[in-house]
């Protein structure tokens, strides 16, 4: 395995992490902004009000997207396993 293959694997791993993390982070961002807007409009400045809906929304997003996440990680692992077998 040469340097170019290692760099390709590292780049693919970073892109996989970004691909898996982006939808969940976007859900957290949207829920956080909407709760902050609601707090600003109603002038309710309770700091703990943000955390519970955000945690629930992120958990629900992970729960819904888990099959797609698993498929993407399995595909990446198959590529890595094929490269490992190709060396031996």
N, C-alpha and C positions, 0 to 999 in steps of 0.2 A: 504494500500500500504506500503510495507516494504522497507528497504534500498536497497535491491538487485534489486527490480523492478525500483526504482528511478535511480539507477546506470545504469541499462540496457537502460532505456529511454534516459538518458543523453549520454551514449555511442552511441546509435543509432542516436541521434540528431547530435552529433559531426561527425559521419561517413557520415551522409547525407550532412552536410555542406562541408565536404571534397570532397565528390562525386560530388556535384554540382559546387564547385569552381574550381576543378582541370582542367577540359577542358578549361574553360575560361582563367585561369591563364597560361596554356600551350600555348594557342594561343597568349597571350600577350608576353610571353617569346620568342616564336619563331619569332614573328614580330620584337620585340625589338633587338634580336640578329642579325637578318638579316639586319635590318637598321643600326645597329652599325658596322657590317661587311662592308656594302656598304659605310658608312662614312669613315671607316678606309682605304678602298681601294682607294677611290676617294679623300681623304684628305679634305672633306667638313665637317667642324666642326660646323654645325648649330644645336644648342640644340633643337630648336623647330621642327626640321625635324622628330624627333622620335615620338612626341606626337600625331600628327594627324593620321598617319597610324595605330598606336597602338590603339587609341581610336576607329577608324573605324573598325578595325579587331575584337576588343573585342565586340563592339556593334553588329556586324554581327554574331559573334559566339553565343552571348546571344540570338539573334533573331532566329537563326537556332535551338538552343537547348532548346528553351523555352517550347515546348510541352513535352519533356522528363523531364525537370525540374519540370513542373507542375504535371506530373504523379507521379514522385517520392515524391513530397511534399504531394500530395493527399493521396497516399498510407500510408505515415507516419502519416498523420492526422487521417486516418481511424483506424490505430493501436492504436493511443492515445485515440481516441473517444471510441473504444471498451474497452480499459482498464478503462476509466472513467465510462462507462455504467456498467461494471462488478463490480465496487465498490458499486454502488447505489442499 
